[in-house]
Amino acid sequence: MDNPLLRPSELPYELPDFRSIREEHFLPAFEAAMAQDLECVRAVLADPAPPTFANTVEALERGGLALDRVESVFFTLTAAHNTAGIQQIYQELAPRLSEHRADFTLDKELYSRVRRVDRTDLQPWQLRVLDEYVSWFQNSGAELGLDDQQRLREVNDELSALSIRYGNDLLREVSASAVVVDDPEALDGMDPADIEAAASAAAENGHRGRYLLTPALFTVQPVLSVLTDRALRRRIHLAAVHRGTGELDAEGSQSRTDLRPLAARIARLRAEQARLLGYRSHGDHVMAGSTAPSPEAVQEMLERITGPAVRNALEERAELERLAGHPIEAWDWPFWAERLRRERFRVDASALREYFELESVLEHGIFRTARELYGLVFTERPDLHGYLPQVRVWEVTDEHGQGVGLFLGDWFTRPTKQGGAWMGSLVHQNRLTGQRPVVVNNANFTRPPAGRPKLLTLDEVVTVFHEFGHALHGLLSDVHLPSFSGTKVPRDFVEYPSQVHEMWVLHPDVAPHYARHHRTGEPVPEAALAALRQAAAHGQGFRTVEYLASTWLDLAWHGIEDPARLPDPRTVEQEALERAGIDVPGIAPRYRTGYFKHIFAGGYSAGYYAYIWSEILDADTARWFTAHGGLTRENGRRFAEEVLSRGNETAPLEAVEALLGRRPHLSALLQRRGLLPREEFVHRRRGAPAPEAADPDRA
């Protein structure tokens, strides 16, 4: 059988030939690629020459190219088009992949050779890579005795299988939590186009004549901010928070699967894995490869933020209750927050959607910003094809017309797609082979009715800019080795470039170009943009608390030191929030144990803090951009040169310090989120000395 995955694609930029790839190609392609990888290891070990960077590190990187190619395609599909066939393949493949990785990372002879690589005359990036290779082997168990290595293999195999099971079960749970509505009057407040889309979704799922409200993965469903029917808001919220509990909600609907015992088993195995590797907890193990020095440093930073965030949230709650005239519940908070925003700032979210057409946000928002900052030009290539017909492809060239790479966009939700939004890489830039990047952005926007433009909420516009920041991190990578390319950086750094690019959403040099009425072409009134900027700080108490609650929950699950003593999965959440002092009535964690894919099946275990940790760098960098003139080609050149191009061949915090000219400060984040003490904020605005700075590696 001809297998297109077994050779580099002949399409531009080695874009995978999705028109030729079939599900039955994956298993044989993985087997062949893993065999090639191990053959390379044997050749490296058999080389009689003294170990050098070229005959060891670069040789291993070349040997892994085939496996990287197959994995990139397959894991793009497990996230974006996870069919029953793909799920079955993954279940069969997972133990084999886990075993292969163990064969590589637990090889003592290979580890010894890497450690003996001659460091004489190596360049700084090579020394960094070599240090990372050594740490990788150490943190994977290469120094363990044979009995402990065998147990580690067993733990890793089970963890791989359980994480896949959690993700697959959650995909079904999210689909099952969709709410079917009979009465169109209950949808009062929704945009007519969204109501029409809900009717289409219902018809496609066997509920013709009714309305299907498809849920987002996180707790607070966006539709709660507009629905006037309180009973329906309650029903939607309860359906969301009961996912993955196996319990009945107040409407008598039962979650299909209780994922909490599965999550507890995953946490226990991770604790055992950490113990085997010599770490106190899984959190310590994860942070050994992060920019944060320890879980204690992260907790110290979170504690500095939690108190002021709770204070702000309680003040917001009291204000909303005065407006509502009654105590508010979790399903009321988004509705009354939006009502307050409309009254205080004259911001009408529904009316503003008329100015946020997806096509304009792409062409005149993110693409124009990339041109102004980095000299990049995006040209759609309808002759090139993604993994589904609705996936669009753009070629990216520089200001001289030279090819940079490809950008794919997959914007709309479907049953086979995991929740949320993300960026992935199909081809990783590297100088070793000369490959140029192919990246993809995914979102879960509701598809508009046929022939209608897709109008976005402001939050969805922010999502587009955020994920595009990740894409630029991949597209502007300029590294030597594929394993260190683009976004292959520590988890608590990878969100930094994407968060920086959110600063352009309402920037006066950006927003007027894309925020135009989809019918008339008139730009959004400047008064509306000014109100949006002013309103941006409104509701930060709620947003910060719901995020921090999930972060504390993650640290609770992964701070377990004794694998034999696990907390009750039904009570761990409440106990974690109470210990952190963040149990605010009406604010549920952004993710709960039953639907926390980030940490149980998404690579963010003991790392959900990364978003706020990265935001320390982001807020300070936004200040830097503003101080240096904002949206300029020179600023883009500096940011790309010092940060985006470096991948993981430069220590991440060193890259930020090179850009800023100093260590990052926590104060910018505290001010942005309204977390400074009241008197301190007033004095700072009057030009008094700044409070003592905190560095993210010490905060």
Residue pairs with C-beta under 8 A, 6 or more apart in sequence:
1 24
1 25
1 28
3 25
3 28
3 29
3 32
4 16
4 17
4 20
4 21
4 25
5 16
5 21
5 25
5 26
5 29
5 33
5 69
5 70
5 73
6 29
6 32
6 33
6 66
8 14
8 69
9 15
9 16
9 17
10 17
11 17
11 384
12 381
12 384
12 395
12 403
12 406
13 395
13 403
13 405
13 406
13 427
13 436
13 437
13 438
14 427
14 435
14 438
15 384
15 393
15 406
15 426
15 427
15 438
16 69
16 72
16 73
16 387
16 426
18 385
18 386
18 387
19 385
21 73
23 83
23 85
23 86
23 89
26 70
26 74
26 89
26 93
27 89
27 92
27 93
29 70
30 67
30 70
30 74
30 93
30 96
30 97
31 96
32 66
33 66
33 67
33 69
33 70
34 67
34 96
34 97
34 100
36 63
36 66
36 67
37 63
37 64
37 66
37 67
37 100
37 104
38 100
38 103
38 104
39 63
40 59
40 60
40 62
40 63
40 64
41 60
41 63
41 104
41 107
41 110
43 59
43 63
44 55
44 56
44 59
44 60
44 63
44 110
44 113
45 109
45 110
45 113
47 55
47 59
49 55
50 116
50 118
51 113
51 114
51 116
51 117
51 118
52 117
52 118
53 117
53 118
53 122
53 126
53 129
53 130
56 113
56 114
56 117
57 114
57 117
57 126
57 129
57 130
57 133
57 481
58 432
58 481
61 430
61 432
61 481
61 482
61 483
62 432
62 433
64 482
64 483
65 433
65 482
68 428
68 482
69 427
72 424
72 425
72 426
72 427
72 428
73 426
74 86
74 89
74 90
75 424
76 387
76 424
76 426
76 440
77 83
77 86
77 387
78 86
78 87
78 90
78 167
79 417
79 418
79 422
79 424
79 442
80 387
80 388
80 410
80 416
80 417
80 418
80 424
80 440
80 442
81 387
81 388
81 414
81 416
81 417
82 168
82 171
82 416
82 417
82 418
83 416
87 164
87 168
90 164
91 161
91 164
94 157
94 160
94 161
94 164
95 157
95 160
95 161
97 160
98 153
98 156
98 157
98 159
98 160
99 153
99 157
101 140
101 156
102 141
102 149
102 152
102 153
102 156
104 110
105 136
105 137
105 140
105 141
105 142
106 140
106 141
106 142
106 144
106 149
106 152
106 153
107 142
108 142
108 143
110 137
110 142
111 134
111 137
111 142
111 143
114 130
114 133
114 134
114 137
115 134
117 130
119 127
119 130
122 130
124 650
125 479
125 480
125 649
125 650
128 648
128 649
128 650
128 651
129 480
129 481
129 484
129 649
132 484
132 648
135 288
135 289
136 289
137 143
139 277
139 285
139 288
139 289
140 277
141 148
141 149
141 152
141 276
141 277
144 152
144 276
144 277
148 276
151 276
152 273
152 276
152 277
155 269
155 272
155 273
155 276
156 273
158 269
159 266
159 269
159 270
159 273
162 262
162 265
162 266
162 269
163 266
163 600
163 601
164 601
165 262
166 259
166 262
166 263
166 266
166 597
166 600
166 601
167 418
167 597
167 600
167 601
167 602
169 244
169 256
169 257
169 259
169 262
170 243
170 244
170 259
170 595
170 597
170 601
171 418
172 256
172 257
173 243
173 244
173 255
173 256
173 257
173 259
173 594
173 595
174 215
174 217
174 243
174 419
174 595
175 415
176 255
176 256
177 215
177 239
177 240
177 242
177 243
177 255
178 201
178 205
178 212
178 213
178 214
178 215
178 239
179 212
179 213
179 215
179 232
179 235
179 236
179 239
180 202
180 207
180 210
180 211
180 212
180 213
181 187
181 198
181 210
181 211
181 212
181 213
181 232
182 210
182 211
184 195
184 211
185 229
186 227
186 229
186 231
186 232
187 195
187 198
187 211
187 227
187 229
187 232
188 227
188 228
188 229
189 226
189 227
189 228
189 229
190 198
190 223
190 226
190 227
191 226
191 350
191 353
191 455
193 448
193 449
193 452
193 455
194 223
194 446
195 211
196 449
196 452
197 446
197 447
197 448
197 449
198 211
198 212
198 213
198 214
198 446
199 210
199 211
200 447
200 449
201 211
201 212
201 214
201 446
202 208
202 209
202 210
202 211
202 212
203 209
205 212
213 221
213 223
213 236
214 413
214 446
215 221
215 236
215 239
215 240
215 243
215 419
216 222
216 419
216 420
216 444
217 418
217 419
217 420
217 444
217 591
217 595
217 597
218 419
218 420
218 590
218 591
219 237
219 240
219 241
219 546
219 588
219 589
219 590
219 591
219 592
220 237
220 240
220 330
220 333
220 334
220 546
220 588
220 590
221 236
221 237
221 240
222 334
222 457
222 459
223 236
224 233
224 236
224 237
224 331
224 333
224 334
224 335
225 334
225 335
225 337
225 338
225 349
226 335
226 338
226 349
226 350
227 233
227 236
227 335
228 335
230 331
230 332
230 335
233 331
233 332
233 335
234 250
234 329
234 331
235 250
235 251
236 331
237 330
237 331
238 249
238 250
238 251
238 331
239 249
239 251
239 253
241 249
241 330
241 588
241 592
242 248
242 249
242 253
242 255
242 594
243 255
243 594
243 595
244 255
244 257
244 258
244 259
244 260
244 592
244 593
244 594
244 595
245 255
245 258
245 259
245 260
245 594
246 254
246 255
246 256
246 257
246 258
247 254
247 255
247 258
248 254
249 255
255 594
258 594
259 593
259 594
259 595
259 600
260 569
260 570
260 593
260 594
261 569
262 600
263 557
263 569
263 593
263 594
263 596
263 600
264 566
264 567
264 569
264 572
266 600
267 282
267 557
267 558
267 560
267 566
268 560
268 563
268 566
269 563
270 282
270 285
270 558
270 605
271 281
271 282
271 558
271 560
271 561
271 562
271 563
272 563
273 282
273 285
274 280
274 281
274 282
274 284
274 285
275 563
277 285
279 285
279 288
280 561
281 295
281 558
281 559
281 560
281 561
281 606
282 558
282 559
282 560
282 605
282 606
283 295
283 555
283 558
283 559
283 606
284 294
284 295
285 606
286 491
286 558
286 605
286 606
286 607
287 293
287 294
287 295
287 298
287 606
289 490
290 490
290 491
290 492
290 493
290 607
290 610
291 490
291 492
291 493
291 613
291 652
291 653
291 696
291 697
292 298
292 492
292 609
292 613
292 696
292 697
293 697
293 698
295 555
295 559
295 606
297 697
297 698
297 699
298 555
298 609
298 613
299 555
300 699
301 609
301 612
301 613
301 616
301 666
301 694
301 696
301 699
302 548
302 551
302 552
302 555
302 580
302 609
302 612
304 666
304 670
304 694
304 699
305 544
305 548
305 612
305 670
305 673
305 675
306 548
306 552
306 580
306 581
306 582
307 581
308 670
308 674
308 675
308 676
308 677
309 540
309 541
309 544
309 545
309 548
309 582
309 673
309 675
310 541
310 545
310 581
310 582
310 584
311 541
312 540
312 541
312 544
312 674
312 675
313 541
313 542
313 544
313 545
313 584
313 587
314 541
314 584
315 541
316 337
316 539
316 541
316 542
317 328
317 333
317 584
317 585
317 586
319 340
320 328
320 332
320 333
320 336
320 337
320 340
321 327
321 328
323 336
323 339
323 340
323 343
324 332
324 336
328 336
328 586
329 586
330 586
330 587
330 588
332 586
333 542
333 586
333 587
337 538
337 539
337 542
338 349
340 538
341 347
341 349
341 535
341 538
341 539
342 348
342 349
344 535
344 538
345 531
345 532
345 534
345 535
345 538
346 527
346 528
346 531
347 528
347 531
347 532
347 535
349 457
349 458
352 458
352 524
352 528
352 532
353 455
353 456
353 457
354 455
354 517
354 518
354 519
355 515
355 516
355 517
355 518
355 523
355 524
356 455
356 456
356 457
356 458
356 460
356 461
356 514
356 515
357 453
357 454
357 455
357 456
357 516
357 518
358 411
358 445
358 453
358 454
358 455
358 456
358 464
359 453
359 454
360 514
360 515
360 516
360 518
361 456
361 461
361 464
361 514
362 409
362 464
363 514
364 513
364 514
364 516
365 461
365 464
365 465
365 504
365 510
365 513
365 514
366 464
366 465
366 468
366 501
367 376
367 378
367 394
368 510
368 513
368 514
369 465
369 501
369 504
369 510
369 631
370 376
370 378
370 468
370 472
371 377
372 509
372 631
372 632
372 633
372 636
373 631
373 632
373 633
373 635
373 636
373 639
373 640
374 472
374 476
374 633
374 636
374 637
374 640
375 398
375 399
375 633
375 636
376 396
376 397
376 398
376 399
376 404
376 475
377 396
377 397
377 398
377 399
377 401
378 394
378 395
378 396
378 407
379 394
379 395
379 397
380 392
380 393
380 394
380 395
381 393
381 394
381 395
381 406
382 393
384 393
384 395
384 406
385 391
385 393
386 392
386 393
386 408
386 410
386 440
388 410
390 410
390 412
391 408
391 409
391 410
391 440
392 408
392 409
392 410
393 406
393 407
393 408
394 406
394 407
394 408
394 409
395 403
395 406
396 403
396 404
396 405
396 406
396 407
396 475
397 403
397 404
398 404
403 436
404 436
404 437
404 475
404 476
405 427
405 429
405 436
405 437
405 438
405 439
405 474
405 475
406 427
406 437
406 438
406 439
407 439
407 440
407 441
407 471
407 475
408 426
408 438
408 439
408 440
408 441
409 440
409 441
410 440
410 441
410 442
410 443
411 441
411 442
411 443
411 445
411 454
412 443
412 444
412 445
412 446
412 447
412 454
413 444
413 445
413 446
413 447
417 442
417 444
418 597
419 444
419 597
420 444
420 597
421 441
421 442
421 443
421 444
421 463
421 466
421 467
422 441
422 442
422 467
422 470
423 439
423 440
423 441
423 442
423 467
423 470
423 471
423 473
423 474
423 487
423 498
424 439
424 440
424 442
425 437
425 438
425 439
425 440
425 474
425 485
425 486
425 487
426 438
426 439
426 440
427 435
427 436
427 437
427 438
428 435
428 437
428 474
428 477
428 482
428 485
428 486
428 488
429 435
429 436
429 437
429 474
429 475
429 477
429 478
429 479
429 482
429 485
429 486
430 479
430 480
430 481
430 482
430 485
431 478
431 479
431 480
432 480
432 481
432 482
433 482
435 482
437 474
437 475
437 477
437 485
437 486
439 470
439 471
439 474
439 475
439 486
440 471
441 464
441 467
441 468
441 470
441 471
442 467
443 460
443 463
443 464
443 467
445 454
445 456
445 460
447 454
448 454
448 455
453 518
455 518
456 464
458 505
458 532
461 505
462 502
462 505
465 501
465 502
465 504
465 505
466 498
466 499
466 501
466 502
467 498
468 498
468 501
469 497
469 498
469 499
469 500
469 501
469 502
470 487
470 494
470 497
470 498
472 497
472 501
472 644
473 486
473 487
473 494
473 497
473 498
473 644
474 485
474 486
474 487
475 486
476 640
476 644
476 645
477 485
477 486
477 644
477 645
477 647
478 645
478 646
478 647
479 485
479 486
479 645
479 646
479 647
479 648
479 649
480 649
481 649
484 647
484 648
484 649
485 647
486 647
487 494
488 647
488 648
489 647
489 648
489 652
490 648
490 652
491 603
491 604
491 607
491 610
492 607
492 609
492 610
492 613
492 614
493 610
493 614
493 617
493 652
493 653
494 610
494 614
495 610
495 611
495 614
495 615
495 618
496 614
496 617
496 618
496 621
496 643
496 652
496 656
497 643
497 644
499 611
499 614
499 615
499 618
500 618
500 621
500 622
500 625
500 639
502 618
503 618
503 622
503 625
504 510
504 631
505 511
506 529
506 532
506 533
506 536
507 630
507 631
508 529
509 630
509 631
510 631
511 524
511 529
512 523
512 524
512 526
512 529
515 523
515 524
515 529
516 522
516 523
516 524
517 523
517 524
537 672
537 673
537 674
540 673
540 674
540 675
541 674
542 587
544 673
544 675
545 582
545 584
545 587
546 587
546 588
546 589
546 590
547 590
547 611
547 612
548 580
548 582
548 612
549 577
549 580
549 582
549 587
549 588
549 589
549 590
550 589
550 590
550 591
550 592
550 596
550 608
551 608
551 609
551 612
552 576
552 577
552 579
552 580
552 582
553 572
553 573
553 576
553 577
553 589
553 591
553 592
553 593
553 596
554 596
554 598
554 599
554 604
554 605
554 606
554 607
554 608
554 609
555 576
555 606
555 609
556 567
556 572
556 573
556 575
556 576
556 579
557 572
557 593
557 599
557 605
558 599
558 605
558 606
559 606
560 566
560 567
567 575
569 593
572 593
573 589
573 592
573 593
574 583
577 583
577 589
591 597
591 598
591 599
591 608
598 604
598 608
599 605
599 606
599 607
599 608
604 610
612 669
613 696
615 669
615 672
616 664
616 665
616 666
616 668
616 669
616 696
616 699
617 656
617 664
617 696
618 669
619 668
619 669
619 671
619 672
620 660
620 664
620 665
620 668
620 669
621 639
621 656
621 659
621 660
622 668
622 672
623 668
624 659
624 660
625 631
625 635
625 639
628 634
628 635
628 638
629 635
638 659
639 659
642 655
642 656
642 658
642 659
643 655
643 656
643 659
646 652
646 655
653 663
653 664
653 696
653 697
656 664
657 663
657 664
663 693
663 695
664 695
664 696
665 690
665 693
665 694
665 695
666 693
666 694
666 695
666 696
666 699
667 676
667 684
667 690
667 691
667 693
667 694
669 675
670 676
671 681
671 684
674 681
676 684
676 691
680 691
684 690
684 691
